[in-house]
Amino acid sequence: MSTVSVKHHQMLIDGEWVDSDEAYEIRNPATEEIAGTVAKGTVEHADRAVESAQRAFLAGDWAVKSPDERSQIMVAIAERLSTDIEELLELETVANGATVRQATGFHVGLASPHFMYFAELAAKYAFEEATPPLRYPTLSINQIRREPIGVCAGIVPWNFPLVLGIWKIAPALAAGNSIVIKPDEKTPLSLIALARIALECGVPPGVFNIVTGDGPEVGARLAAHPDVGKVAFTGSTEVGREIMRLASGTVKKVSLELGGKGPVVVLDDADLDAAVDAALFGAWLYCGQMCESGTRLILPDSVHDEFVARMIERARTVTLGDPTDFETDMGPVISREQRDRILAYIAIGEAEGATVAFGGGVPEGPGFERGFWVSPTILTDVTNDMRVAREEIFGPVLSVIRCSDEDEAVQIANDTVYGLSAAVWSSDYERALEVAGRLRAGTVWVNDVHMVSPAHPFGGYKQSGLGRELGAHALDEYTEVKHVHVDLTQRRDARVYDLLLSEPPALRPAVVD
């Protein structure tokens, strides 16, 4: 696969491509070469984007289209995400270091089916529901409506920009909202391409806007903007707290998908061959730069030594190298800053008493002279009070923790401020489900890891976030609930009573003021 030519990319505001006085350099984390430049947006650009989104919403350019009409346009977008996959693969992988094999299956491969899920949901979601006629306290009919919020903002991280952007863009559009997206400045290219595709497929100008800029400026402005009715953020817990604080000024809706420290609980009856592979895959996929990575491996004393020995032997077969080679298992981490952070955590772990059983440090040899590389690492002798067990490293570092029995495993798993994901491995499904029920996490996998379906909700307990993305109720996060009460006591004709009570009159769809 060829690299993307050095090209300048602009923002999309009100259906027009907009530049700025400053630009970001997009660097390939495997080679450190400049892969492109992107306009550096400002608070003024954010304000213009919100203004255009608000204007489009009030005009009803998108909001008053029928659900079927919105669905048809969204289906066209989903189909383009499939046919344009090669372009999107280049734009995604050149900036975030994902291997082409991984990006084909995850970063870009999930984009079309996830968008299609919301395209189809738009047509069947219950935007209106009539309740049975009431005779108490007054004779009435009632309707529950779900109406679009208005302007929504999405703040998207660098690790899975296209898919995590779609988790915000698609439900917002399906519900009839306008949206402003701020991608991370390191990986905005695939979302800029999505904005172009949406415009070409018939999304009206102003309904979908992209503003690239710094988080503390542009992201903060979107979170605090009085005309933004909902903000969706994926990123660190620390920044999520700030998003909540900024959003509280106008009491807007907030959904947050934040950090994690996923426990993988292996029971003593687990299939060790499968669980060993899953432990490495769960911790090292995309170099561990995933919020729901299984970074704490909790092993019973009875299988600990054998499991670790098998895992180290299996780890020796993992290929680290050129992300454009389809045979490569792991590429670089996103940046020099991230590499240094990960290496610092490995050193902290050693200082606290952990043992580097595999990896650690930076790989050497041909192909690793430039770029941001970290050897995949296994730490043993970890206890759950160590920083490497409590803090999100966001790198290819797996911490192995011993436990004496099932109850201690659950206690260790839940002893964290996070609660995004967890996994249980056992050959006894009844036992595994009992343990899963005791784990405090938004997603618990049994004999699996990293399985995220658009049909099922995703989000966290505790400091892993608020709200849920994906699933049949995902549009709930992008709608306001309205109760319409129609009093019938003024009607004196019994025949009218019978008619209204047997067939409640349809109420007109919400009209944007």
C-alpha positions as CSV (number, residue, x, y, z in Angstrom):
1,M,0.0,0.0,0.0
2,S,1.4,3.4,-0.9
3,T,1.5,6.2,1.5
4,V,-0.7,9.3,1.2
5,S,0.8,12.2,-0.7
6,V,1.6,15.3,1.3
7,K,-1.7,17.1,0.9
8,H,-3.4,19.9,2.7
9,H,-6.9,19.1,4.2
10,Q,-9.5,21.7,5.1
11,M,-12.4,21.8,7.5
12,L,-16.1,21.5,6.4
13,I,-18.4,24.3,7.7
14,D,-21.8,25.0,6.3
15,G,-21.1,22.8,3.3
16,E,-18.0,24.8,2.4
17,W,-14.3,23.8,2.7
18,V,-12.6,26.2,5.0
19,D,-8.9,26.9,5.7
20,S,-7.2,28.6,8.5
21,D,-4.0,30.6,9.0
22,E,-2.2,27.8,10.8
23,A,-1.9,24.1,10.0
24,Y,-1.1,20.8,11.8
25,E,1.5,18.3,10.4
26,I,0.2,14.8,10.2
27,R,3.1,12.4,10.8
28,N,3.3,8.7,10.1
29,P,4.2,7.1,13.5
30,A,6.1,4.3,11.8
31,T,8.5,6.6,9.9
32,E,8.0,10.1,11.4
33,E,7.5,11.4,7.8
34,I,5.0,14.1,7.1
35,A,1.9,12.5,5.5
36,G,-0.2,15.7,5.1
37,T,-1.2,18.9,6.7
38,V,-4.6,19.9,8.2
39,A,-6.1,23.3,8.8
40,K,-5.8,24.3,12.5
41,G,-9.2,25.5,13.5
42,T,-9.9,28.1,16.2
43,V,-12.7,29.0,18.6
44,E,-14.1,31.3,15.8
45,H,-14.3,28.3,13.5
46,A,-16.1,26.3,16.2
47,D,-18.6,29.2,16.6
48,R,-19.2,29.4,12.8
49,A,-19.8,25.6,12.7
50,V,-22.3,25.7,15.5
51,E,-24.1,28.7,14.0
52,S,-24.4,26.8,10.6
53,A,-25.6,23.7,12.4
54,Q,-28.2,25.7,14.3
55,R,-29.3,27.5,11.2
56,A,-29.7,24.2,9.3
57,F,-31.6,22.6,12.2
58,L,-34.0,25.6,12.6
59,A,-34.6,25.6,8.8
60,G,-35.6,22.0,9.0
61,D,-33.2,21.0,6.1
62,W,-32.6,17.6,7.8
63,A,-34.7,17.6,11.0
64,V,-38.1,17.6,9.2
65,K,-37.3,14.9,6.7
66,S,-39.1,11.7,7.5
67,P,-37.2,9.0,9.2
68,D,-37.4,7.0,5.9
69,E,-35.8,9.9,4.0
70,R,-33.0,10.2,6.5
71,S,-32.5,6.5,6.4
72,Q,-32.2,6.4,2.6
73,I,-29.4,9.0,2.6
74,M,-27.6,7.3,5.4
75,V,-27.8,4.0,3.6
76,A,-26.0,5.7,0.6
77,I,-23.3,6.9,3.0
78,A,-22.8,3.4,4.5
79,E,-22.5,2.0,1.0
80,R,-19.8,4.6,0.1
81,L,-17.9,3.7,3.2
82,S,-17.7,0.2,1.8
83,T,-16.8,1.1,-1.8
84,D,-14.2,3.7,-0.8
85,I,-12.5,1.4,1.7
86,E,-9.1,1.6,0.1
87,E,-8.9,5.4,0.3
88,L,-10.2,5.3,3.9
89,L,-7.6,2.6,4.8
90,E,-4.8,4.9,3.6
91,L,-6.1,7.9,5.4
92,E,-6.6,6.0,8.6
93,T,-3.4,4.0,8.8
94,V,-0.9,6.6,7.7
95,A,-1.8,8.7,10.7
96,N,-2.4,6.3,13.6
97,G,0.1,3.5,13.0
98,A,-2.5,0.7,12.8
99,T,-1.5,-2.3,10.8
100,V,-3.2,-2.7,7.5
101,R,-4.6,-6.1,8.6
102,Q,-6.0,-4.6,11.8
103,A,-7.4,-1.6,10.1
104,T,-9.1,-3.7,7.4
105,G,-10.9,-5.6,10.2
106,F,-11.5,-2.9,12.8
107,H,-10.6,0.7,12.1
108,V,-12.2,0.9,8.6
109,G,-13.8,-2.5,8.2
110,L,-16.3,-1.7,10.9
111,A,-17.2,1.7,9.5
112,S,-19.8,0.7,6.9
113,P,-21.7,-2.0,8.9
114,H,-21.8,0.3,12.0
115,F,-23.1,3.2,9.9
116,M,-25.6,0.9,8.1
117,Y,-26.9,-0.2,11.5
118,F,-27.9,3.3,12.4
119,A,-29.2,4.0,8.8
120,E,-31.6,1.1,9.3
121,L,-32.4,2.1,12.9
122,A,-33.5,5.6,11.7
123,A,-36.4,4.0,9.8
124,K,-37.7,1.8,12.6
125,Y,-36.9,3.7,15.8
126,A,-40.0,4.6,17.8
127,F,-40.1,8.4,17.4
128,E,-43.8,8.5,18.4
129,E,-45.7,6.2,20.6
130,A,-49.4,6.5,21.6
131,T,-50.3,5.3,25.1
132,P,-53.7,3.7,25.8
133,P,-56.5,6.2,26.4
134,L,-56.9,7.2,30.0
135,R,-60.1,7.9,32.0
136,Y,-58.3,8.9,35.2
137,P,-57.6,11.6,36.3
138,T,-59.2,13.0,33.2
139,L,-60.4,11.5,30.0
140,S,-57.5,11.9,27.6
141,I,-55.2,10.4,25.0
142,N,-51.4,10.8,25.4
143,Q,-48.4,10.5,23.1
144,I,-44.7,10.1,23.8
145,R,-42.5,11.7,21.2
146,R,-38.8,11.6,20.8
147,E,-37.6,14.7,19.1
148,P,-34.1,15.8,17.9
149,I,-32.1,17.8,20.4
150,G,-30.8,20.3,17.8
151,V,-27.0,20.9,17.6
152,C,-24.9,18.0,18.9
153,A,-21.1,18.1,19.2
154,G,-18.8,15.1,19.0
155,I,-15.2,15.1,20.3
156,V,-13.4,12.1,18.8
157,P,-10.0,10.5,19.9
158,W,-7.1,9.5,17.8
159,N,-7.1,5.7,18.2
160,F,-10.3,4.8,16.2
161,P,-11.3,8.1,14.6
162,L,-13.6,6.8,11.9
163,V,-15.5,4.2,13.9
164,L,-15.8,6.2,17.1
165,G,-16.8,9.2,15.1
166,I,-19.5,7.2,13.4
167,W,-20.8,6.2,16.9
168,K,-21.6,9.9,17.4
169,I,-22.4,11.1,13.9
170,A,-24.7,8.3,12.8
171,P,-27.2,8.3,15.7
172,A,-27.2,12.1,15.7
173,L,-28.1,12.2,12.0
174,A,-30.6,9.3,12.4
175,A,-32.5,11.3,15.1
176,G,-32.6,14.4,12.9
177,N,-29.9,16.5,14.6
178,S,-27.2,18.6,13.2
179,I,-23.7,17.9,14.4
180,V,-20.2,19.4,14.7
181,I,-17.3,17.0,15.0
182,K,-13.9,17.8,16.4
183,P,-11.4,15.0,15.5
184,D,-8.1,14.7,17.3
185,E,-5.5,16.8,15.5
186,K,-3.3,13.7,14.9
187,T,-5.8,11.6,13.0
188,P,-8.6,13.7,11.4
189,L,-8.2,12.5,7.8
190,S,-10.7,9.7,7.6
191,L,-13.4,11.8,9.3
192,I,-12.8,14.6,6.9
193,A,-13.4,12.1,4.1
194,L,-16.6,10.9,5.8
195,A,-17.8,14.5,5.9
196,R,-17.2,14.8,2.1
197,I,-19.0,11.6,1.5
198,A,-22.0,12.7,3.6
199,L,-22.2,16.0,1.6
200,E,-22.0,14.1,-1.7
201,C,-24.7,11.7,-0.6
202,G,-27.2,14.4,0.1
203,V,-26.8,15.5,3.7
204,P,-27.7,19.3,3.6
205,P,-25.0,21.9,4.2
206,G,-24.6,22.8,7.8
207,V,-26.0,19.5,9.1
208,F,-22.6,17.8,9.3
209,N,-19.6,20.0,10.1
210,I,-15.9,19.2,10.8
211,V,-13.7,21.5,12.8
212,T,-10.1,20.5,13.5
213,G,-8.4,22.2,16.4
214,D,-6.9,21.9,19.8
215,G,-8.9,20.2,22.5
216,P,-8.4,22.9,25.2
217,E,-9.7,25.5,22.8
218,V,-12.0,24.1,20.1
219,G,-13.2,21.1,22.1
220,A,-13.8,23.2,25.2
221,R,-15.7,25.8,23.2
222,L,-18.0,23.1,21.8
223,A,-18.6,21.6,25.2
224,A,-19.5,25.0,26.7
225,H,-21.3,26.5,23.7
226,P,-24.9,27.6,24.7
227,D,-26.3,26.5,21.3
228,V,-24.9,22.9,21.6
229,G,-27.6,20.8,23.2
230,K,-25.6,17.6,23.5
231,V,-21.9,16.7,23.6
232,A,-20.5,13.2,23.1
233,F,-16.9,12.6,24.1
234,T,-14.5,9.6,23.9
235,G,-11.2,10.0,25.6
236,S,-9.5,10.0,29.0
237,T,-11.3,10.2,32.3
238,E,-9.4,13.4,33.2
239,V,-10.6,15.2,30.1
240,G,-14.1,13.7,30.5
241,R,-14.4,15.4,33.9
242,E,-13.6,18.8,32.2
243,I,-16.2,18.1,29.5
244,M,-18.8,17.6,32.2
245,R,-17.8,20.8,34.0
246,L,-18.0,22.8,30.8
247,A,-21.3,21.3,29.8
248,S,-22.8,22.0,33.1
249,G,-22.9,25.7,32.4
250,T,-25.9,25.2,30.1
251,V,-27.1,21.9,31.5
252,K,-26.6,20.1,28.2
253,K,-26.8,16.4,27.6
254,V,-23.5,14.6,28.0
255,S,-22.3,11.1,27.0
256,L,-18.8,10.1,28.0
257,E,-16.9,7.0,27.0
258,L,-13.7,7.2,29.1
259,G,-10.8,5.2,30.4
260,G,-10.6,1.6,31.4
261,K,-8.4,-1.0,33.2
262,G,-10.1,-4.1,31.9
263,P,-9.8,-7.3,34.0
264,V,-9.5,-10.7,32.4
265,V,-10.6,-13.3,34.9
266,V,-9.3,-16.8,34.1
267,L,-11.0,-19.5,36.1
268,D,-9.2,-22.8,36.9
269,D,-11.3,-24.8,34.4
270,A,-10.6,-22.5,31.4
271,D,-9.3,-23.8,28.1
272,L,-5.7,-22.5,28.5
273,D,-4.8,-22.6,24.8
274,A,-7.7,-20.3,23.9
275,A,-7.3,-18.1,27.0
276,V,-3.6,-17.6,26.4
277,D,-4.2,-16.3,22.9
278,A,-7.1,-14.1,24.1
279,A,-5.0,-12.6,26.9
280,L,-2.4,-11.4,24.4
281,F,-5.0,-10.3,21.8
282,G,-7.0,-8.5,24.5
283,A,-4.0,-6.6,25.8
284,W,-1.9,-6.0,22.7
285,L,-4.4,-5.3,19.9
286,Y,-3.5,-1.9,18.4
287,C,-0.6,-1.8,20.9
288,G,-3.0,-1.7,23.8
289,Q,-4.2,1.8,22.7
290,M,-7.8,0.9,23.3
291,C,-9.9,1.9,26.3
292,E,-11.5,-1.5,26.6
293,S,-8.2,-3.4,26.4
294,G,-7.8,-6.3,28.9
295,T,-4.8,-5.0,30.7
296,R,-5.1,-6.8,34.0
297,L,-4.8,-10.6,33.7
298,I,-6.1,-12.3,36.9
299,L,-4.9,-15.9,37.3
300,P,-5.6,-18.4,40.0
301,D,-2.5,-19.9,41.7
302,S,-3.3,-23.3,40.3
303,V,-2.7,-22.3,36.7
304,H,-0.6,-19.2,37.1
305,D,2.9,-20.6,36.3
306,E,1.8,-22.8,33.4
307,F,-0.3,-20.0,31.9
308,V,2.5,-17.4,32.0
309,A,5.0,-19.9,30.5
310,R,2.6,-20.6,27.6
311,M,1.8,-16.9,27.2
312,I,5.5,-16.0,26.9
313,E,6.1,-18.8,24.4
314,R,3.1,-17.5,22.3
315,A,4.3,-13.9,22.6
316,R,7.5,-14.8,20.9
317,T,5.6,-15.4,17.7
318,V,4.1,-11.9,17.5
319,T,5.5,-9.9,14.7
320,L,6.3,-6.2,15.3
321,G,7.1,-4.1,12.3
322,D,6.0,-2.3,9.1
323,P,2.2,-1.6,9.5
324,T,1.7,-1.7,5.8
325,D,2.8,-5.4,5.6
326,F,-0.3,-7.6,5.9
327,E,1.8,-10.1,7.9
328,T,2.7,-7.6,10.6
329,D,0.8,-8.2,14.0
330,M,1.8,-4.9,15.7
331,G,2.9,-1.5,14.5
332,P,4.1,1.6,16.4
333,V,2.4,3.6,19.0
334,I,0.8,6.9,18.0
335,S,3.5,9.4,19.1
336,R,6.9,10.0,20.8
337,E,5.0,11.3,23.8
338,Q,2.9,8.1,24.1
339,R,6.0,5.9,23.7
340,D,7.8,7.8,26.5
341,R,4.7,7.5,28.7
342,I,4.5,3.8,28.2
343,L,8.2,3.2,28.9
344,A,7.9,5.3,32.0
345,Y,5.1,3.1,33.3
346,I,7.2,0.0,32.7
347,A,10.0,1.5,34.8
348,I,7.5,2.4,37.5
349,G,6.2,-1.1,37.5
350,E,9.8,-2.5,38.0
351,A,10.4,0.0,40.8
352,E,7.3,-1.1,42.5
353,G,8.3,-4.8,42.4
354,A,6.9,-6.1,39.2
355,T,9.0,-8.3,36.9
356,V,9.4,-7.7,33.2
357,A,8.8,-11.3,32.1
358,F,8.7,-10.4,28.4
359,G,9.5,-7.4,26.3
360,G,10.0,-4.0,27.9
361,G,11.9,-1.3,26.2
362,V,12.3,-0.4,22.5
363,P,12.9,-2.9,19.8
364,E,16.2,-2.7,17.9
365,G,17.4,-3.5,14.4
366,P,16.4,-2.7,10.8
367,G,13.0,-1.0,10.5
368,F,13.1,0.5,14.0
369,E,15.6,3.3,13.5
370,R,12.8,5.8,13.2
371,G,9.2,5.8,14.5
372,F,7.6,5.3,17.8
373,W,8.1,1.7,18.9
374,V,7.5,-0.1,22.1
375,S,8.1,-3.9,22.6
376,P,5.0,-5.7,23.7
377,T,5.5,-6.3,27.4
378,I,4.3,-8.8,30.1
379,L,4.7,-7.8,33.7
380,T,4.4,-10.5,36.4
381,D,4.5,-10.3,40.2
382,V,2.0,-7.4,39.9
383,T,-0.3,-6.6,42.8
384,N,-3.5,-4.6,42.4
385,D,-2.2,-1.7,44.4
386,M,0.6,-0.9,42.0
387,R,0.3,2.0,39.6
388,V,0.6,-0.3,36.6
389,A,-2.5,-2.1,37.8
390,R,-4.5,1.0,38.7
391,E,-3.7,3.6,36.0
392,E,-4.5,3.4,32.3
393,I,-1.2,3.0,30.5
394,F,-2.6,2.9,27.0
395,G,0.2,0.8,25.6
396,P,1.1,-2.9,25.0
397,V,1.7,-3.7,28.7
398,L,-0.1,-6.7,30.3
399,S,-0.1,-6.9,34.1
400,V,-0.5,-10.4,35.5
401,I,-2.0,-10.6,39.0
402,R,-2.3,-13.8,41.1
403,C,-5.4,-14.7,43.1
404,S,-6.2,-17.6,45.4
405,D,-9.8,-18.3,44.3
406,E,-12.8,-17.0,42.4
407,D,-14.0,-14.6,45.1
408,E,-10.6,-12.9,45.3
409,A,-10.5,-12.7,41.5
410,V,-13.8,-10.8,41.5
411,Q,-12.7,-8.6,44.3
412,I,-9.5,-7.7,42.4
413,A,-11.4,-7.2,39.2
414,N,-13.8,-4.7,40.8
415,D,-11.1,-2.9,42.8
416,T,-10.7,-0.1,40.3
417,V,-12.2,3.3,39.6
418,Y,-12.9,2.1,36.1
419,G,-15.7,-0.2,34.8
420,L,-15.7,-0.3,31.0
421,S,-15.0,-3.9,30.1
422,A,-14.1,-7.2,31.6
423,A,-13.8,-10.8,30.4
424,V,-14.2,-14.3,32.0
425,W,-12.7,-17.5,30.7
426,S,-14.2,-20.8,31.8
427,S,-15.3,-24.1,30.3
428,D,-18.4,-24.0,32.6
429,Y,-20.8,-21.4,31.2
430,E,-23.0,-21.4,34.2
431,R,-20.1,-20.6,36.4
432,A,-18.8,-18.0,34.0
433,L,-22.1,-16.2,33.8
434,E,-22.3,-16.1,37.6
435,V,-18.9,-14.5,37.8
436,A,-19.9,-12.1,34.9
437,G,-22.9,-11.0,36.9
438,R,-20.6,-10.0,39.8
439,L,-18.3,-7.9,37.7
440,R,-18.9,-4.1,37.7
441,A,-18.4,-3.3,34.0
442,G,-20.5,-2.1,31.1
443,T,-19.5,-5.0,28.9
444,V,-18.5,-8.4,30.1
445,W,-17.2,-11.0,27.5
446,V,-17.4,-14.7,28.3
447,N,-14.7,-16.6,26.4
448,D,-14.1,-13.7,24.1
449,V,-12.5,-10.2,24.0
450,H,-12.9,-7.0,21.9
451,M,-16.3,-8.1,20.5
452,V,-18.2,-4.8,19.9
453,S,-21.5,-5.1,18.0
454,P,-23.5,-2.1,16.8
455,A,-26.6,-3.9,18.0
456,H,-25.5,-3.9,21.6
457,P,-24.8,-1.0,24.0
458,F,-21.3,0.0,24.8
459,G,-20.2,2.2,27.8
460,G,-18.9,2.1,31.3
461,Y,-19.6,2.0,35.0
462,K,-18.0,4.3,37.5
463,Q,-15.3,6.6,36.1
464,S,-15.4,4.9,32.7
465,G,-18.2,7.2,31.6
466,L,-21.8,8.1,31.3
467,G,-24.5,6.9,28.9
468,R,-24.2,4.2,26.2
469,E,-23.3,4.2,22.5
470,L,-24.6,1.6,20.1
471,G,-27.6,-0.6,20.4
472,A,-31.3,-0.2,19.7
473,H,-31.6,2.6,22.3
474,A,-28.6,4.6,21.1
475,L,-30.9,7.3,19.6
476,D,-32.3,7.9,23.1
477,E,-29.0,9.8,23.8
478,Y,-29.7,12.1,20.8
479,T,-33.4,12.9,21.4
480,E,-35.5,14.8,23.9
481,V,-38.6,13.1,25.3
482,K,-41.9,15.0,25.0
483,H,-45.3,14.0,26.5
484,V,-48.3,15.4,24.6
485,H,-51.5,15.2,26.6
486,V,-54.8,15.7,24.7
487,D,-57.8,16.4,27.1
488,L,-61.1,15.0,25.8
489,T,-63.4,16.2,28.6
490,Q,-64.6,19.2,26.4
491,R,-66.2,16.8,23.8
492,R,-69.9,16.1,24.6
493,D,-70.7,13.8,21.7
494,A,-70.6,10.2,22.8
495,R,-69.8,9.2,19.3
496,V,-66.6,11.3,19.5
497,Y,-65.7,9.6,22.7
498,D,-66.0,6.2,21.0
499,L,-64.0,7.3,18.0
500,L,-61.2,8.9,19.9
501,L,-60.9,6.1,22.4
502,S,-60.9,3.4,19.7
503,E,-58.5,5.2,17.3
504,P,-56.6,8.0,18.9
505,P,-56.0,10.8,16.3
506,A,-52.5,11.0,14.8
507,L,-50.6,14.0,16.0
508,R,-48.6,16.0,13.5
509,P,-44.9,15.4,13.4
510,A,-42.9,18.0,15.4
511,V,-42.2,21.1,13.4
512,V,-39.0,23.0,14.0
513,D,-39.7,26.5,15.3
